[in-house]
């Protein structure tokens, strides 16, 4: 049910309650006087209208109902209970107590046939006002608690979205930095070789020398553009780390050996050659296996891990599975490693899935299609 529908049904319920209280006041009038009193009916209608119109509920409704109850006594007591309930819900307890004391005290001082105190004990006279205040306090506290919990849930949802977005941005920055490292290495080779050939331009035909000069100029400009992009991605206040500028082309076999040295049982099954896949795929596979082995150590300590990799083409496939194990309590993670991996794989046009694989096992798998123009032997056409 939406908030608008909830407010509408709450208004319907309030209208029915006020109508019931008005009917009770009129019936009390008939029971005590033996007939309808026009002043009582008019007073009931005016008080009911004040209780139903939102702009008149405060302070018109408490004032009108308090004065009417002080004069007519038992005939308007149900209306007074509604006012006390409203004030208690809004945490205006002092005003509610003041209205009750004023109405009951004035009615006690000015004796009338419909007095609240005629033929009744003090306990029964005070029961309805006290009950209205207590119920109003309880429902008001419950309403505020639900609103606070809803606000907390919304805050946590926003915080989770911000963290997820931060993880995506961090992964994009890392991908861009890695692409810079790889491309800078290759463009540097192009610039170096074309520069060497340009020194022998006198022995080359003029069109060839011109093309070599163009290749050298273009490669140098491309290197400059890549350095500018990397400078934007990195913190300008941070000191550049030479290790970060080195192409991270470590293979999965080294990662598996490190995990085995740390006591983890890893079975690595590889099909095809890493050189058959693009460099971006090899970097993605390395990150996927690294994250999967880390998660296995955290959540299934001691369980064997099976890593299957197929470098293709036409598709690079990676699958990491592990049976259930004992979770470790001495590790803390951000919980957003898979978010970054999905962002990386999606940027390459692939898909990454993670979840239970049956019998309590866990499976992390990715499928990354090769770019168009790569033949079966891994070379470009």
C-alpha positions in Angstrom: 0.0 0.0 0.0 1.4 3.4 -1.0 1.7 6.3 1.4 -1.1 8.2 -0.3 -3.5 5.2 0.1 -2.4 4.9 3.7 -3.2 8.5 4.4 -6.5 8.2 2.7 -7.5 5.2 4.8 -6.3 6.9 7.9 -8.6 9.9 7.1 -11.5 7.5 6.5 -10.9 5.8 9.9 -10.7 9.2 11.7 -13.9 10.3 10.1 -15.7 7.1 11.2 -14.3 7.6 14.7 -15.5 11.2 15.0 -18.9 10.2 13.5 -19.2 7.5 16.1 -18.3 9.9 18.9 -20.9 12.4 17.6 -23.5 9.6 17.5 -22.6 8.6 21.1 -23.0 12.3 22.2 -26.4 12.6 20.7 -27.6 9.3 22.1 -26.3 10.4 25.6 -28.3 13.6 25.1 -31.5 11.5 24.4 -30.7 9.2 27.3 -30.2 12.0 29.9 -32.7 14.5 28.7 -35.3 12.3 27.0 -35.2 14.4 23.9 -32.8 16.1 21.4 -31.3 19.4 22.6 -30.6 21.7 19.7 -27.6 23.4 21.4 -26.0 20.0 22.1 -26.5 18.9 18.5 -25.0 22.1 17.1 -22.1 21.9 19.6 -21.4 18.3 18.6 -21.4 19.2 14.9 -19.1 22.1 15.4 -16.6 20.1 17.5 -16.8 17.2 14.9 -16.0 19.6 12.1 -13.1 21.0 14.0 -11.7 17.5 14.6 -12.0 16.6 10.9 -10.6 19.7 9.2 -6.8 19.5 9.4 -6.2 23.2 9.7 -8.6 23.5 12.7 -7.3 20.6 14.7 -4.8 22.8 16.4 -5.5 24.9 18.4 -9.3 25.3 17.5 -10.3 21.7 18.2 -8.8 21.4 21.7 -10.2 24.7 22.7 -13.8 24.1 21.4 -14.0 20.5 22.8 -12.6 21.5 26.2 -15.1 24.3 26.6 -18.0 22.2 25.3 -17.1 19.3 27.6 -16.8 21.7 30.6 -20.3 22.8 29.9 -22.2 19.7 28.7 -20.2 17.1 30.6 -20.8 13.5 29.7 -22.4 14.4 26.4 -19.1 15.5 24.9 -16.7 13.2 26.8 -16.1 11.0 23.7 -15.0 14.1 21.8 -12.7 15.0 24.6 -11.1 11.6 24.3 -10.3 12.1 20.6 -8.7 15.5 21.4 -6.6 14.0 24.2 -5.5 11.2 21.8 -4.4 13.6 19.1 -2.4 15.7 21.6 -0.7 12.6 23.0 0.2 11.4 19.5 1.9 14.7 18.8 3.7 14.6 22.2 1.8 17.5 23.6 1.2 15.8 26.9 1.2 18.9 29.0 -1.5 20.5 26.8 -3.5 17.3 26.9 -3.4 17.1 30.7 -4.3 20.8 30.9 -7.3 20.3 28.6 -8.5 17.3 30.7 -8.0 19.1 34.0 -9.8 22.2 32.7 -12.8 20.3 31.2 -13.2 18.0 34.2 -12.6 20.6 36.8 -14.9 23.2 35.3 -17.6 20.6 34.9 -17.2 19.6 38.5 -17.5 23.2 39.7 -20.5 24.1 37.6 -23.1 21.4 38.5 -25.4 20.4 35.6 -27.7 17.4 35.1 -25.2 16.0 32.6 -22.2 16.5 34.9 -19.4 14.1 34.6 -19.4 13.4 38.3 -23.1 12.8 38.8 -23.7 9.3 40.2 -20.2 8.2 39.1 -17.0 7.5 40.9 -13.9 9.5 40.2 -12.1 6.4 38.9 -14.7 5.7 36.2 -14.8 9.4 35.2 -11.0 9.6 34.7 -10.7 6.2 32.9 -11.5 7.3 29.4 -9.3 10.4 29.3 -6.3 8.5 30.8 -6.8 5.7 28.4 -6.9 8.1 25.5 -3.7 9.7 26.5 -1.9 6.4 27.1 -3.0 4.9 23.7 -2.0 8.2 22.0 1.5 8.1 23.5 2.0 4.5 22.5 0.8 4.9 18.9 2.7 8.1 18.5 5.9 6.5 19.7 5.3 3.5 17.4 4.7 5.8 14.4 7.9 7.8 15.1 9.9 4.6 15.5 8.7 3.3 12.2 9.6 6.6 10.5 13.0 6.5 12.1 13.6 2.9 10.9 12.4 3.8 7.4 14.9 6.7 7.4 17.7 4.4 8.5 16.8 1.8 5.8 16.9 4.6 3.2 20.2 5.9 4.5 21.7 2.4 4.4 20.4 1.9 0.9 21.9 5.2 -0.3 25.2 4.4 1.5 25.3 0.9 -0.2 24.6 2.5 -3.7 27.4 5.1 -3.0 29.9 2.3 -2.0 29.0 0.3 -5.0 29.4 3.3 -7.3 32.8 4.0 -5.6 33.8 0.4 -6.3 32.9 0.8 -9.9 34.8 4.0 -10.3 37.9 2.5 -8.6 37.8 -0.5 -10.9 37.4 1.7 -14.0 40.4 3.8 -12.9 42.5 0.7 -12.4 41.4 -0.7 -15.8 42.4 2.6 -17.4 45.7 2.6 -15.7 46.5 -0.9 -16.8 45.5 -0.2 -20.4 47.8 2.8 -20.3 50.7 0.6 -19.0 50.2 -1.9 -21.8 49.6 0.5 -24.6 52.4 2.8 -23.5 54.8 -0.1 -23.7 53.8 -1.0 -27.2 53.6 2.6 -28.4 57.1 3.2 -27.0 58.4 0.3 -29.1 56.7 1.8 -32.2 58.2 5.2 -31.5 61.6 3.7 -30.8 61.8 1.6 -34.0 60.4 4.3 -36.3 62.9 6.7 -34.8 65.7 4.3 -35.6 64.5 3.9 -39.2 64.0 7.6 -39.6 67.7 8.1 -39.0 68.3 6.1 -42.2 65.7 8.1 -44.2 68.4 9.0 -46.8 68.6 5.4 -47.9 64.8 5.0 -48.0 62.3 6.1 -50.7 60.7 9.5 -50.0 57.1 8.1 -49.4 58.5 5.5 -46.9 60.4 8.1 -45.0 57.4 10.3 -44.9 55.2 7.4 -43.5 57.9 6.6 -40.9 57.9 10.3 -39.8 54.1 10.2 -39.5 54.1 7.0 -37.5 56.7 8.4 -35.1 54.8 11.6 -34.6 51.5 9.8 -34.1 52.9 7.4 -31.6 54.5 10.1 -29.5 51.3 12.1 -29.5 49.4 9.0 -28.4 51.9 8.5 -25.5 51.3 12.1 -24.4 47.5 11.6 -24.5 47.8 8.4 -22.4 50.0 10.1 -19.8 47.5 13.0 -19.6 44.6 10.5 -19.0 46.6 8.7 -16.3 47.5 12.0 -14.7 43.8 12.8 -14.3 43.0 9.4 -12.9 45.7 9.5 -10.3 45.7 11.7 -7.2 47.7 14.8 -8.0 49.0 14.9 -4.4 50.2 11.3 -4.5 53.8 10.5 -5.3 54.0 8.4 -8.5 55.1 4.9 -7.8 57.4 3.3 -10.4 55.9 -0.1 -9.7 52.5 1.1 -10.6 53.8 2.1 -14.0 55.0 -1.4 -14.8 52.7 -3.5 -17.0 50.9 -6.0 -14.7 51.2 -9.1 -16.9 51.5 -11.7 -14.3 50.1 -15.1 -15.2 47.5 -17.1 -13.3 50.0 -19.9 -12.7 52.1 -17.6 -10.5 48.9 -16.7 -8.6 48.1 -20.4 -8.1 51.7 -21.1 -6.9 51.5 -18.3 -4.3 48.2 -19.6 -3.0 49.6 -23.2 -2.7 52.6 -21.8 -0.8 50.1 -20.2 1.6 48.5 -23.6 2.3 45.6 -23.3 -0.1 44.7 -26.4 -2.3 44.4 -25.1 -5.8 43.9 -27.2 -9.0 44.6 -25.2 -12.1 43.2 -26.5 -15.5 44.2 -24.4 -18.5 43.2 -24.8 -22.1 44.8 -22.8 -24.9 47.6 -20.3 -24.6 47.4 -17.0 -22.8 48.8 -15.4 -25.9 45.7 -16.5 -27.8 43.6 -14.0 -25.8 43.9 -10.2 -25.8 45.8 -8.5 -23.1 42.7 -7.1 -21.6 41.3 -10.6 -21.2 44.4 -11.9 -19.5 44.3 -9.0 -17.0 40.6 -9.7 -16.3 41.2 -13.5 -15.8 44.0 -12.7 -13.4 41.7 -10.4 -11.4 38.9 -12.9 -11.4 41.0 -15.7 -10.1 42.7 -13.5 -7.6 39.3 -12.4 -6.1 37.9 -16.0 -6.2 40.9 -17.4 -4.3 40.7 -14.6 -1.8 37.0 -15.2 -1.2 37.6 -19.0 -0.9 40.2 -18.3 1.8 37.8 -16.1 3.7 34.6 -18.1 3.4 35.8 -21.7 2.8 39.1 -22.0 4.6 40.8 -25.4 3.8 38.5 -26.3 1.0 40.1 -27.2 -2.4 39.6 -24.7 -5.2 39.3 -25.7 -8.9 40.3 -23.1 -11.5 39.4 -23.8 -15.1 40.5 -21.3 -17.8 40.0 -21.5 -21.6 41.7 -18.7 -23.5 39.8 -19.5 -26.6 39.2 -18.0 -29.1 36.4 -17.2 -29.8 35.7 -16.7 -26.1 37.8 -16.5 -22.9 36.2 -18.6 -20.2 37.1 -18.8 -16.6 35.4 -20.8 -13.8 36.4 -21.1 -10.2 34.6 -23.5 -7.9 35.1 -24.6 -4.3 33.1 -26.8 -1.9 31.8 -25.5 1.5 34.4 -24.9 4.2 35.0 -23.1 7.4 34.5 -19.3 7.3 37.4 -17.3 8.8 36.7 -14.6 11.4 40.1 -12.8 11.2 39.5 -11.2 7.8 37.6 -8.1 6.9 36.7 -7.2 3.3 34.8 -4.3 1.7 32.3 -6.7 0.0 32.6 -4.9 -3.3 35.2 -7.0 -5.1 32.6 -8.7 -7.2 31.1 -5.4 -8.1 34.4 -4.2 -9.6 34.9 -7.5 -11.4 31.4 -7.2 -13.0 32.3 -3.7 -14.1 35.6 -4.9 -15.7 34.0 -7.9 -17.5 31.0 -5.8 -18.7 33.4 -3.2 -20.1 34.9 -6.1 -22.2 31.4 -7.1 -23.4 31.3 -10.2 -21.2 29.2 -11.6 -18.4 30.2 -12.6 -14.8 28.0 -14.9 -12.6 28.5 -15.9 -9.0 26.4 -18.0 -6.7 25.8 -21.4 -5.2 26.6 -24.4 -7.5 24.8 -27.1 -5.5 25.7 -29.1 -2.4 26.8 -25.9 -0.7 29.6 -25.2 -3.3 30.3 -21.8 -4.7 31.0 -20.9 -8.3 32.4 -17.8 -10.0 32.4 -17.9 -13.8 33.0 -15.3 -16.5 32.6 -15.4 -20.3 34.4 -12.8 -22.3 34.0 -12.8 -26.1 37.1 -12.0 -28.2 37.0 -8.9 -30.3 36.1 -9.3 -34.0 39.1 -9.8 -36.2 41.0 -12.4 -34.1 41.6 -15.8 -35.8 41.8 -19.1 -34.1 45.5 -18.8 -33.6 45.1 -15.6 -31.7 46.5 -13.3 -34.4 44.6 -10.4 -35.9 43.4 -10.4 -39.5 
